[in-house]
Amino acid sequence: MDKEKENFYADLKQSVREMKQGKAARTTQVQLSPIAEARFKSGFSQSQFAALMGVSMRTLQDWEQGRREPSGAAKTLLKVAVHYPEVLQELAA
């Protein structure tokens, strides 16, 4: 076996040992948009949150992905969702 393959297998074995020990070589942090954060804090699915906001699911997805901005009234409701998610839960009940 050539030296390159030996190094590859040694690195692979070391990686497996580290995984078994719970060590992560890399971590990924996903930054939620403020709209997605509001929905997440409220505990709703996209379809539930869209219905509560009175918009289509496509519109909500566009907001969450930054393709469109919510209107003034929707922005206010989103602020309520971030700071007081229980209020939205009560509205949905």
N, C-alpha and C positions, 0 to 999 in steps of 0.2 A: 504494500500500500504506500502511495507517495505521501509526502509530508503535508500537502494541502488537504488531502482526505483525512489524515490523522488529526489535523487541527480542527477540521469541521466536526468530526465525531466527538472530539474532546469538548468542543464548545457546546455541542448538542447535549451531551451528557450533563455538563455543568448547568445548562439551562433547565433540564428536567429536574435536577436536584433542587434548584432554586424554586421552581414552580411547586414542588412537593412541600417545600418549607414555607410556602405562601409569599415568597418574595416576588415582587412585580418588577419587570425590567422597565416598564413604561406604564403610565396611567394617562387616561384621557378624561378631561373635564369638558362637559358639554355646557355651553352657556345658553340658557333659555332666554328667549325674548321676553320682554315684560308681559306680553299678552299670554304667552305659553305659561309663564310663571303664575299669572293670575288664575288661569284655568287649573293648573296643577295644585295650587294652594286651596282652591275651592273643591277639588276632588271630582271634577266632572270630566267626562270623555269629551272629545271634540264635538260630537253631535249634540250632546246634552248642553254643552256650554254655548254652542251656536244657537240652539233653540231658545235658551234663556236670554241671550243677547238680542234675539230677533233678527238674526242674519243667517245666510246660508253657510253651510260648512265650508264651501269654497272661499267665501269671504273671510271666515275665521282663519283658515289656513293661510290666506294671503297676508292677513295681519301678523300671524305668528312667524311667517317667513320673511317679513319686512317688505313685501311687494306692494302693500297698500297700508294706509294709515286709517285708523278708526275715526269716526266723526267725533264732535265735541261731546255729545251725550254718551256715546259708547266709551270714550276715554274716561269720563267721570265714573261710569259703572265699573270699568276696569280698575280704577283706583280703589273703589270700595271692595272689589274682589281681592285685591292684594292685601289691604289693611284689615278687612273684616270678612273673611271668606264665609264665616257662619251666616252672615246676612244673605248671601246668595243661596246658600243651602236652604235657608228658611223660605226664600222666594220660590225655590224649585219644588218645595214640598206641597 
